[in-house]
Each structure stands twice: as C-alpha cells, then as structure tokens.
Amino acid sequence: MREIIEDTISRNKKFQEERRQRVQRLKELKAPDILIETEEMISKMTLVEYEIYCRQLEEEDKKFKSEYAKNNPFQESIINEIYSRESKLEYEYFMYVSNLNFIKAIDPLSFMSQEDYDNDLYSTFLEHAKKLYRDRFKEQFEVSQL
C-alpha cells in the first residue's frame, strides 16, 4: 500500500512540475493572461483533480453543442454539399490517411458557417463522408502500401 501512495505522490509531483514549467514558458512567450491563469490553476491540481476537471469541461462542451444543435437545425443543402464534394474527390494518399487533409479537400467553411463547424453541427456527416471516401479508395490505398 505504501508503494502505491508513494507512486501517486511522485506522479502528482511530476505532473505539477511539468505544469509549472508550462506556466513559465507561457509567461516567457507573453501568452494571454487567461492561458497563464488556467495553466497556473492546473499546476496546483493533482492528477485525479485534473482528470475530473477535464471530464467537467467535456460535459460542458457536450451540453453547449447539444444546445447549439437544438437552436440550429440541419440544412439539407449543406448535407448534400458534403456528399457532393466527397463524391468528386480523387484518391490521394495523404487525404486518405489524414483527417486534416480530408477536411481541407472538402473545405466545409466555404459552404457552412464557422460557428456551425466549430460546434460540430455537421461532424456526423463529415465523418460519414470520410468513411465513404475511405471505402471507395480502400483498394488503391492497400496497393500504395505495398
């Protein structure tokens, strides 16, 4: 039991020291005060407290996005545009393996609002389009892996 307690204490110390170093680095970079304050708050937490804090942030984010979705119904034209663009894509290795390259190719911000994108309003459809793309070019990807 003592070993578990000592291990927990050492991991908490290491975590807090790493976070204090991040605070110092943010100060050196003259980061915005809110980032420094948040990092200072985290640097005083234990690992368990930090995990609880992260879960609370995730829950708040889910609630916010859920409320956003209630107030902003899906637009069929945007959904159709996602699938239309996906169907016109050609095979490209980096687009196949990288979510970022796939999103850049679809370019959702050219037909949906930044707010809709940031709040993941159409993320389900973008993920489905990515799956369709990967299914469509699975054989080509496997050949390029050889």
MODELLER restraints for C-alpha pairs under 7 A, 6 or more apart:
rsr = mdl.restraints
at = mdl.atoms
rsr.add(forms.Gaussian(group=physical.xy_distance, feature=features.Distance(at['CA:12:A'], at['CA:46:A']), mean=5.38, stdev=0.5))
rsr.add(forms.Gaussian(group=physical.xy_distance, feature=features.Distance(at['CA:12:A'], at['CA:47:A']), mean=5.84, stdev=0.5))
rsr.add(forms.Gaussian(group=physical.xy_distance, feature=features.Distance(at['CA:15:A'], at['CA:47:A']), mean=6.98, stdev=0.5))
rsr.add(forms.Gaussian(group=physical.xy_distance, feature=features.Distance(at['CA:16:A'], at['CA:43:A']), mean=4.88, stdev=0.5))
rsr.add(forms.Gaussian(group=physical.xy_distance, feature=features.Distance(at['CA:16:A'], at['CA:44:A']), mean=6.44, stdev=0.5))
rsr.add(forms.Gaussian(group=physical.xy_distance, feature=features.Distance(at['CA:19:A'], at['CA:39:A']), mean=6.81, stdev=0.5))
rsr.add(forms.Gaussian(group=physical.xy_distance, feature=features.Distance(at['CA:19:A'], at['CA:43:A']), mean=4.81, stdev=0.5))
rsr.add(forms.Gaussian(group=physical.xy_distance, feature=features.Distance(at['CA:20:A'], at['CA:40:A']), mean=6.98, stdev=0.5))
rsr.add(forms.Gaussian(group=physical.xy_distance, feature=features.Distance(at['CA:20:A'], at['CA:43:A']), mean=5.62, stdev=0.5))
rsr.add(forms.Gaussian(group=physical.xy_distance, feature=features.Distance(at['CA:23:A'], at['CA:36:A']), mean=5.92, stdev=0.5))
rsr.add(forms.Gaussian(group=physical.xy_distance, feature=features.Distance(at['CA:23:A'], at['CA:39:A']), mean=5.87, stdev=0.5))
rsr.add(forms.Gaussian(group=physical.xy_distance, feature=features.Distance(at['CA:23:A'], at['CA:40:A']), mean=6.14, stdev=0.5))
rsr.add(forms.Gaussian(group=physical.xy_distance, feature=features.Distance(at['CA:26:A'], at['CA:36:A']), mean=6.26, stdev=0.5))
rsr.add(forms.Gaussian(group=physical.xy_distance, feature=features.Distance(at['CA:27:A'], at['CA:36:A']), mean=6.91, stdev=0.5))
rsr.add(forms.Gaussian(group=physical.xy_distance, feature=features.Distance(at['CA:42:A'], at['CA:50:A']), mean=6.74, stdev=0.5))
rsr.add(forms.Gaussian(group=physical.xy_distance, feature=features.Distance(at['CA:65:A'], at['CA:119:A']), mean=5.52, stdev=0.5))
rsr.add(forms.Gaussian(group=physical.xy_distance, feature=features.Distance(at['CA:69:A'], at['CA:121:A']), mean=6.18, stdev=0.5))
rsr.add(forms.Gaussian(group=physical.xy_distance, feature=features.Distance(at['CA:78:A'], at['CA:111:A']), mean=6.83, stdev=0.5))
rsr.add(forms.Gaussian(group=physical.xy_distance, feature=features.Distance(at['CA:78:A'], at['CA:112:A']), mean=6.78, stdev=0.5))
rsr.add(forms.Gaussian(group=physical.xy_distance, feature=features.Distance(at['CA:79:A'], at['CA:125:A']), mean=6.79, stdev=0.5))
rsr.add(forms.Gaussian(group=physical.xy_distance, feature=features.Distance(at['CA:82:A'], at['CA:106:A']), mean=7.00, stdev=0.5))
rsr.add(forms.Gaussian(group=physical.xy_distance, feature=features.Distance(at['CA:82:A'], at['CA:126:A']), mean=6.75, stdev=0.5))
rsr.add(forms.Gaussian(group=physical.xy_distance, feature=features.Distance(at['CA:83:A'], at['CA:129:A']), mean=6.11, stdev=0.5))
rsr.add(forms.Gaussian(group=physical.xy_distance, feature=features.Distance(at['CA:85:A'], at['CA:106:A']), mean=5.97, stdev=0.5))
rsr.add(forms.Gaussian(group=physical.xy_distance, feature=features.Distance(at['CA:86:A'], at['CA:106:A']), mean=6.60, stdev=0.5))
rsr.add(forms.Gaussian(group=physical.xy_distance, feature=features.Distance(at['CA:86:A'], at['CA:129:A']), mean=6.08, stdev=0.5))
rsr.add(forms.Gaussian(group=physical.xy_distance, feature=features.Distance(at['CA:86:A'], at['CA:133:A']), mean=6.58, stdev=0.5))
rsr.add(forms.Gaussian(group=physical.xy_distance, feature=features.Distance(at['CA:91:A'], at['CA:137:A']), mean=6.35, stdev=0.5))
rsr.add(forms.Gaussian(group=physical.xy_distance, feature=features.Distance(at['CA:93:A'], at['CA:141:A']), mean=6.75, stdev=0.5))
rsr.add(forms.Gaussian(group=physical.xy_distance, feature=features.Distance(at['CA:94:A'], at['CA:101:A']), mean=6.44, stdev=0.5))
rsr.add(forms.Gaussian(group=physical.xy_distance, feature=features.Distance(at['CA:95:A'], at['CA:101:A']), mean=4.70, stdev=0.5))
rsr.add(forms.Gaussian(group=physical.xy_distance, feature=features.Distance(at['CA:95:A'], at['CA:102:A']), mean=4.68, stdev=0.5))
rsr.add(forms.Gaussian(group=physical.xy_distance, feature=features.Distance(at['CA:96:A'], at['CA:102:A']), mean=6.86, stdev=0.5))
rsr.add(forms.Gaussian(group=physical.xy_distance, feature=features.Distance(at['CA:96:A'], at['CA:134:A']), mean=6.25, stdev=0.5))
